[in-house]
Every structure is written in structure tokens, then in C-alpha cells.
């Protein structure tokens, strides 16, 4: 899944199989970017705060992730 930092035109690929929960993923992303929150775009184009849905739902619906500063 591609992950973009707010304000940057470039994204990086994130291997979701390396994580076991939304909390673990959020902590890893924020620790390397010093961001404040992580949101994701689902298959319908809606923006959802990472952690608001279950890990299983996230894995089935995520299309892109965005780190907000």
C-alpha cells in the first residue's frame, strides 16, 4: 500500500504483512515521520482515521494511507 506524507508528492510502499494491528502500524509510521495522525482512503474514496475500524476491515478496504503533520 502506498503511504504519502502530507505536503509531499512522493509516497513509499508499506508492507502491511509486517504488522499485526492498526496501533502497531500507526506507531511505526508516526515514529519515522514525526507526523500527528494517519488516515487512509478506502476503496470507496472515503477518508478514515487509522484505528477507527478493525484491523481486518482496514486490510480489506485500504487503498492509500496519508500521514498528517
Beta strands, then each sheet from edge to edge (+ up, - down):
strand 1: 2-5
strand 2: 11-13
strand 3: 37-42
strand 4: 47-49
strand 5: 62-68
sheet 1: 2+ 1- 5- 3+ 4-
end
